[in-house]
Amino acid sequence: MPTARRIAHAFLERQGLTTIFGNPGSNELPFLAGLPESFRYVLGLHEGVVVGMADGYAQVTGGPALVNLHAAAGSGNAMGALTNAVYARSPLVLTAGQQVRSAVGLEAMLANVDAPQLMRPLVGHSAEPACAADVPRSLAQAVFEAELQRRPSYLSVPYDDWDADVDPGACEVLERRVRRGLTPDAAQLDDLVREVGAARNPVLVLGGDIDAAGHVDRAVACAEHLDLPVWVAPSPHRLPFPNRHPLLRGVLPAGIGSVSSALAGHDLVLVVGAPVFRYHQHVPGPYLPDGARLIQVTDDAGAAARAPMGEALVADPGPVLAALTDRLPQRASGPREFTPPPEPATASGAALHPEEVFAALRDTQPPDTRYVVESTSTNGAWWRQMDLRHPGSYFFPASGGLGFGLPAAVGAAMGDPDRPVVAVVGDGSANYGITALWSAAHYRVPVTFLILRNGTYGALRWFGTLLGTPDVPGTEIPGLDFTALAAGYGVPATAVTELAELRDQLKTPPTDGPRLIQVDTHPTSPE
């Protein structure tokens, strides 16, 4: 008779889920015992880092990533990082160990009471097998739910289930395959093509799903063919359009009234691959400017259902972009001259201006570099100086939860070793995921960690001004030495104060493992 563990390992291997990101506890050891040689276990020293690494890995590979957490405590530690994975639509498969079945009702130590409820409403699916015989099927469902919903799923398994003999019929799960298809029908495409073609002044708004699904080239072709101005939807976690393309108008502000003002003059707002919208600052106003209609195209049914205005077509954006390009007359032709970045701003004193740092990155790093960015207060400087033309070049915490940057960069580099990875992280953000440095060093992941040190929570100070609360405590974090912290985790590190020294450091890429560069920067605001 096969055991639940044996079938589970075989199923995961057939699904290609042979990299496990985890931090094990006693409840998880029976699942991890006897892993086939094809499996790789990636240890993180905190569950937030574990999920962050898996999130970065899933985003660059485009497929699910397997996470192993420890009972309720480990699952709870992971939930902050999980919020980013949810809004990035990363298909993470979270497994957690549970106490033996006979001890759960007693609330014995490490029992996860009502385990499926713990992770709701964050995950798209949460379950615990009804019995040991149901473990293989439950695991398969968790994997397929993550893939179909493009949202993390969660499965808690009592640890005595793994050694249980199960009926041979449970092996049927090994042959299962579930596929997703959301191609719009001819009538839906006809309607959309007709409405876009009839619009007097349409505008295209693109979201991170365009990059995640590999549709950036299609989006560029469509915008150029129809000569459409393009905005990036508010609060982007990926870059769906080259940021120096002449048709790009920028990133929409994240307030209701601000979005409406930015879109003024357009009679049709076509939103593709984005929710409508991810607002942040409370800026009241009309959802849309006078005379404007909105049509949303997304394969995220939840995003379509919760939008406060407009029409929605739940479909894969790829065929929609292709149809608009193929079936509408070309409105412009000729080469497109990309907009050069301005001269970077400078700062007086010992600290560099963030624009100087980003210009140095732009000038020294390969064009296909993946940047994992978690420095909120420098957003404006970032977009003014960077020139990102390759898909998959930009990653940002999708829900704004801190602790994403360092671990996601490690996961991204592990998921795709062929492209260089640079993590651009503020000193405030870095502390939330600092133990990712150990994982990077231990697995010799060639990541450049660039820490921007300004001694403050810069975004909080900016928000304090917006909210009329400039004098709140807890926004200063002086005296942090990331070179010493990095050395303790085994990462070679250096602190630079001069622009020429920074450029020299950046010109030499890491090879046999990570490196950290700390640079003191002048405080700035996100805008």
C-alpha positions in Angstrom: 0.0 0.0 0.0 1.4 3.4 -0.9 1.7 6.1 1.8 0.2 9.6 1.6 3.7 11.0 1.7 4.9 8.8 -1.2 2.0 9.8 -3.4 2.4 13.5 -2.4 6.1 13.5 -3.4 5.4 11.8 -6.7 2.6 14.3 -7.5 4.7 17.3 -6.7 7.5 16.0 -8.8 5.2 15.5 -11.8 3.9 19.0 -11.3 7.5 20.4 -11.3 7.1 21.6 -7.7 10.5 20.3 -6.6 11.8 23.5 -5.0 10.5 23.9 -1.4 10.8 27.2 0.4 10.5 26.6 4.1 11.4 26.9 7.7 10.6 23.6 9.3 9.2 22.7 12.7 8.5 19.4 14.3 5.1 19.1 12.6 6.7 19.3 9.2 9.4 16.7 9.5 7.3 13.7 8.5 6.4 15.5 5.2 10.0 16.3 4.5 11.4 12.9 5.3 12.6 10.9 2.3 12.4 13.7 -0.3 13.5 12.4 -3.7 16.9 13.6 -4.9 15.3 15.9 -7.5 13.9 18.1 -4.7 15.7 21.2 -3.4 14.9 22.7 0.0 15.5 26.4 0.4 15.8 27.4 4.0 14.7 30.8 5.2 15.3 32.0 8.8 11.9 33.6 9.1 8.6 32.7 7.5 8.1 36.2 6.1 11.4 35.7 4.2 10.3 32.2 3.1 7.1 33.6 1.5 9.0 36.6 0.0 11.5 34.3 -1.7 8.7 32.1 -3.0 6.9 35.1 -4.3 9.9 36.4 -6.2 10.5 32.9 -7.6 6.9 32.4 -8.7 6.8 35.8 -10.4 9.9 35.2 -12.5 9.1 31.6 -13.4 5.4 32.2 -14.1 4.4 29.1 -12.3 3.5 27.9 -8.8 6.0 27.8 -5.9 5.8 25.5 -3.0 6.1 26.8 0.6 6.3 24.7 3.8 5.3 26.5 7.0 5.2 25.5 10.7 1.7 25.2 12.2 -0.1 28.3 13.3 2.9 30.3 14.5 4.8 29.9 11.3 1.7 30.5 9.2 1.1 33.7 11.2 4.6 34.9 10.7 4.1 34.5 7.0 0.9 36.5 6.7 2.5 39.9 6.2 4.5 38.7 3.2 1.5 36.8 2.0 -0.4 40.0 1.4 2.1 41.0 -1.2 1.8 37.6 -2.9 -2.0 37.9 -3.0 -2.0 41.2 -4.8 0.8 40.1 -7.1 -1.4 37.1 -8.0 1.4 34.8 -7.2 0.3 31.1 -7.3 1.9 30.0 -4.0 1.0 26.6 -2.6 1.4 26.9 1.2 1.6 23.7 3.2 1.7 23.6 7.0 2.1 20.9 9.5 -0.6 20.2 12.0 -0.6 18.2 15.2 -1.6 14.6 15.1 -5.3 14.3 14.6 -6.0 13.0 18.1 -4.4 16.0 19.7 -6.0 18.8 17.7 -9.2 18.9 19.7 -7.2 18.9 22.9 -5.4 22.0 21.7 -2.1 20.4 22.4 1.1 22.4 21.9 1.5 23.2 18.1 -2.1 22.4 17.3 -3.5 24.8 14.7 -7.1 25.2 15.9 -9.4 25.6 12.9 -6.4 25.7 10.6 -8.3 26.6 7.3 -9.8 29.6 8.9 -6.5 31.1 10.0 -5.4 32.1 6.5 -8.7 33.4 5.3 -9.5 35.8 3.7 -6.1 36.2 2.2 -5.8 32.9 0.4 -8.1 31.8 -2.4 -8.4 28.3 -1.0 -7.8 26.9 2.5 -8.3 23.4 3.7 -7.4 20.5 5.9 -7.9 16.9 4.6 -10.9 15.1 6.2 -8.8 12.0 6.7 -5.4 10.6 5.7 -6.8 9.0 2.6 -7.8 12.4 1.3 -4.3 13.9 1.6 -3.2 13.3 -2.0 -6.4 14.7 -3.5 -6.4 17.7 -1.1 -2.8 18.5 -2.1 -3.6 18.3 -5.8 -6.6 20.6 -5.2 -4.4 23.1 -3.4 -2.0 23.2 -6.4 -4.7 23.5 -9.0 -6.6 26.2 -7.0 -3.4 28.3 -6.9 -2.9 27.9 -10.6 -6.5 28.5 -11.6 -7.1 31.4 -9.3 -3.5 32.8 -9.6 -3.7 33.3 -5.8 -2.0 31.5 -2.9 -3.7 28.4 -1.5 -3.2 26.8 1.9 -3.3 23.2 3.1 -2.8 22.1 6.7 -1.9 18.4 7.1 -1.8 16.5 10.4 1.6 15.0 10.6 0.5 11.5 11.4 -1.3 11.5 8.0 2.0 11.3 6.0 2.9 7.8 7.1 -0.6 6.4 6.7 -1.2 3.8 4.1 -3.8 4.9 1.6 -5.9 3.0 -1.0 -4.1 2.5 -4.4 -6.9 4.5 -6.0 -5.3 7.6 -4.5 -2.6 7.3 -7.1 -5.1 8.4 -9.8 -4.2 12.0 -8.8 -0.8 11.5 -10.3 -2.3 11.6 -13.8 -4.5 14.7 -13.2 -4.0 17.9 -15.3 -6.1 21.1 -15.0 -5.8 23.9 -17.6 -7.2 27.4 -17.7 -8.5 29.1 -20.9 -10.3 32.4 -21.1 -10.3 33.3 -24.7 -13.0 35.9 -25.5 -15.6 34.9 -28.1 -16.0 36.6 -31.5 -19.0 38.7 -30.4 -17.2 40.0 -27.4 -14.2 41.0 -29.5 -16.4 42.6 -32.1 -18.1 44.8 -29.5 -14.8 45.9 -28.0 -13.1 46.6 -31.3 -16.1 48.7 -32.4 -16.2 50.7 -29.1 -12.4 51.4 -29.2 -12.6 52.3 -32.9 -15.5 54.7 -32.3 -13.9 56.5 -29.4 -12.8 60.1 -30.0 -9.9 60.2 -27.6 -9.3 56.8 -26.0 -6.5 56.1 -23.5 -4.9 52.8 -22.5 -4.3 52.0 -18.8 -2.1 48.9 -18.2 -1.6 46.9 -15.1 1.0 44.5 -13.7 -0.8 41.4 -15.1 0.4 42.4 -18.6 4.0 41.8 -17.5 3.2 38.7 -15.4 1.4 37.1 -18.4 4.1 38.0 -20.9 2.0 40.5 -22.9 4.3 43.5 -22.8 5.3 43.3 -26.4 1.6 43.0 -27.4 0.7 46.0 -25.3 3.5 48.1 -27.0 2.4 46.9 -30.5 -1.2 47.8 -29.8 -0.4 51.2 -28.3 1.9 52.1 -31.2 -0.5 50.9 -33.8 -3.4 52.9 -32.5 -1.2 55.8 -31.2 -2.8 55.5 -27.8 -1.5 57.4 -24.8 -0.6 54.9 -22.0 -0.8 55.2 -18.3 0.3 52.5 -15.8 -2.4 51.7 -13.3 -2.0 53.0 -9.8 0.3 51.2 -7.3 2.1 49.0 -9.9 3.9 45.9 -8.7 5.2 45.2 -12.2 6.0 47.4 -15.2 3.7 46.6 -18.2 5.2 49.2 -20.6 8.7 50.6 -21.2 9.0 53.6 -18.9 10.7 55.9 -21.4 8.4 55.1 -24.3 7.1 58.4 -25.8 3.5 57.1 -25.5 3.8 56.6 -21.7 2.3 59.3 -19.6 3.4 57.9 -16.3 2.0 56.0 -13.3 -1.5 57.1 -12.4 -1.8 58.6 -8.9 -3.4 56.4 -6.3 -6.4 58.6 -5.3 -9.9 58.6 -6.7 -10.0 62.3 -7.6 -6.4 62.3 -8.7 -7.1 59.5 -11.2 -10.1 61.3 -12.6 -8.1 64.5 -13.1 -5.3 62.6 -14.8 -7.7 61.1 -17.3 -9.6 64.3 -18.1 -10.3 64.8 -21.8 -10.6 61.1 -22.6 -13.9 59.7 -23.6 -12.9 56.0 -23.3 -10.6 54.5 -20.7 -9.5 51.0 -21.6 -8.0 49.3 -18.6 -6.2 46.0 -19.4 -4.6 43.7 -16.9 -5.3 45.8 -13.8 -7.9 46.2 -11.1 -10.0 49.4 -11.3 -8.2 50.8 -9.3 -5.7 50.1 -6.5 -6.2 53.4 -4.6 -4.1 54.4 -1.7 -4.3 58.1 -0.6 -7.8 59.2 0.2 -8.5 61.8 -2.4 -12.3 62.1 -2.9 -13.8 63.0 -6.2 -15.5 61.4 -9.2 -14.3 58.0 -10.3 -14.1 59.2 -13.9 -14.0 62.6 -15.6 -17.1 63.9 -17.2 -18.0 62.2 -20.5 -15.7 59.2 -20.0 -16.6 55.5 -20.1 -14.4 52.8 -18.8 -14.0 49.2 -20.1 -11.9 46.8 -18.1 -10.3 43.6 -19.6 -8.9 41.3 -16.9 -8.7 37.5 -16.3 -9.2 38.2 -12.6 -12.9 37.7 -12.0 -12.7 39.1 -8.5 -11.2 42.4 -9.7 -14.0 42.6 -12.4 -16.7 42.0 -9.8 -15.6 44.5 -7.2 -14.9 47.5 -9.5 -17.0 50.5 -8.6 -17.6 51.7 -12.2 -17.4 50.7 -15.9 -17.9 47.6 -17.9 -15.7 44.5 -17.6 -14.7 41.7 -19.8 -13.2 38.7 -18.0 -10.8 37.3 -20.5 -7.1 36.8 -21.2 -5.8 40.3 -22.2 -3.5 38.8 -24.8 -6.1 38.0 -27.5 -7.8 41.3 -26.8 -4.7 43.3 -27.4 -4.0 41.3 -30.6 -7.5 41.8 -31.9 -7.3 45.6 -31.4 -4.0 45.7 -33.2 -5.1 43.4 -36.1 -8.6 44.7 -36.7 -8.4 48.5 -36.3 -6.7 50.8 -38.8 -3.2 52.0 -38.0 -3.2 55.6 -36.7 0.5 56.2 -36.6 3.7 54.9 -38.2 7.5 55.4 -38.0 10.1 54.8 -35.4 9.5 55.8 -31.8 12.2 57.9 -30.1 12.5 56.9 -26.5 12.6 59.9 -24.0 16.1 60.3 -22.5 16.2 60.7 -18.7 16.9 64.2 -17.3 20.2 65.1 -15.6 20.0 63.6 -12.1 19.3 65.9 -9.1 22.2 66.3 -6.7 22.4 66.8 -3.0 24.7 68.8 -0.8 26.7 67.3 2.0 27.9 63.7 2.4 24.7 62.0 1.1 23.9 61.3 -2.5 20.6 62.2 -4.1 18.6 59.0 -5.0 18.5 60.2 -8.6 22.3 60.0 -8.7 22.2 56.5 -7.4 19.6 55.4 -9.9 21.4 57.1 -12.8 24.5 55.1 -11.7 22.4 51.9 -11.8 21.0 52.8 -15.2 24.5 53.4 -16.6 26.3 50.4 -15.2 23.8 47.5 -15.1 22.9 45.3 -18.1 19.7 46.3 -19.9 17.9 43.1 -18.9 18.6 43.5 -15.2 15.7 42.6 -12.9 15.1 45.3 -10.2 13.3 44.3 -7.0 12.5 47.7 -5.5 11.4 48.5 -1.9 12.2 52.1 -1.4 8.9 53.9 -1.4 10.1 57.3 -0.6 12.3 57.4 -3.7 9.6 56.4 -6.2 9.6 59.7 -8.0 13.4 59.7 -8.4 13.3 56.1 -9.6 10.9 56.7 -12.5 12.7 59.9 -13.5 16.0 58.2 -13.9 15.5 54.6 -14.9 15.2 53.2 -18.4 13.4 49.8 -18.3 12.6 48.3 -21.7 12.7 44.5 -21.0 9.7 42.6 -19.6 10.2 41.3 -16.1 12.5 44.2 -15.1 10.6 45.7 -12.1 9.1 44.1 -9.0 7.5 46.0 -6.1 5.6 44.8 -3.0 2.1 44.5 -4.4 0.2 45.3 -1.2 2.8 47.7 0.2 3.8 45.2 3.0 7.4 45.7 4.0 9.9 42.9 3.9 9.5 42.0 0.3 12.6 43.4 -1.3 15.5 41.3 0.0 13.9 37.9 -0.1 12.0 38.4 -3.3 15.3 39.3 -5.0 16.8 36.0 -3.7 13.8 34.1 -5.1 13.9 35.9 -8.4 17.6 35.1 -8.9 17.0 31.5 -8.0 14.1 31.2 -10.4 15.9 32.7 -13.3 19.7 32.6 -12.9 20.3 33.9 -16.5 19.3 37.5 -15.7 21.1 39.7 -13.1 19.1 40.8 -10.1 19.5 44.0 -8.1 17.5 44.7 -4.9 17.0 48.4 -4.3 15.8 48.6 -0.7 15.5 51.4 1.8 17.0 51.1 5.3 13.6 51.0 6.9 12.3 48.3 4.6 15.5 46.2 4.8 15.0 45.3 8.4 11.8 43.5 7.8 13.5 40.9 5.7 17.1 41.1 6.8 17.5 37.4 7.4 17.2 36.8 3.6 20.9 37.8 3.5 21.7 34.4 5.2 19.8 32.5 2.5 21.5 34.4 -0.3 24.9 33.7 1.2 24.2 30.1 2.1 22.9 29.2 -1.5 25.5 31.6 -3.2 22.8 33.5 -5.0 24.5 36.3 -7.1 22.3 39.3 -6.0 23.4 42.9 -5.6 21.7 44.3 -2.5 21.7 48.1 -2.7 20.7 49.6 0.6 19.7 53.3 0.5 20.3 54.6 4.0 18.7 57.9 5.0 18.0 57.2 8.7 14.2 57.6 8.4 11.0 56.0 7.4 10.8 58.4 4.5 7.3 57.4 3.2 5.9 57.9 6.7 7.3 61.4 7.0 5.7 62.2 3.6 2.3 60.8 4.7 2.6 62.8 7.9 2.6 65.9 5.8 -0.3 64.7 3.7 -2.4 63.9 6.8 -1.5 67.0 8.7 0.4 65.0 11.4 4.1 65.9 10.9 5.1 65.5 14.5 4.4 61.8 15.2 7.1 59.6 16.9 8.8 56.5 15.4 9.9 57.8 12.0 13.7 58.1 12.8 16.0 55.0 12.6 19.6 56.4 12.9 22.8 54.5 13.3 22.0 51.3 11.4 25.2 49.7 9.9 24.1 47.3 7.1 27.7 46.4 6.3 28.1 44.9 9.8 24.7 43.2 9.6 25.6 41.7 6.2 28.9 40.4 7.5 27.2 38.6 10.3 25.0 36.8 7.7 28.0 36.0 5.5 27.5 38.6 2.7 30.4 40.7 1.6 29.5 44.4 2.0 30.8 47.8 1.6 29.7 51.4 2.4 30.1 54.1 -0.2 29.8 57.8 0.1 31.1 59.1 -3.2 29.3 58.7 -6.6 32.5 57.6 -8.4 33.0 54.9 -5.9 29.4 53.7 -6.2 29.8 53.5 -10.0 33.0 51.6 -9.7 31.4 49.1 -7.3 28.3 48.6 -9.5 30.5 48.0 -12.6 31.7 44.7 -11.2 28.8 42.1 -11.0 28.6 39.5 -8.3 29.5 36.0 -9.4 30.0 33.5 -6.7 27.3 34.8 -4.3 25.7 38.0 -3.2 27.1 41.4 -2.3 25.7 44.4 -0.4 26.4 48.0 -1.0 25.3 50.6 1.5 24.9 54.2 0.2 23.8 57.2 2.3 21.1 59.1 0.5 19.4 62.4 0.9 15.8 62.0 2.2 13.1 62.5 -0.5 9.4 62.2 -0.9 7.7 59.5 -3.2 6.6 62.2 -5.7 
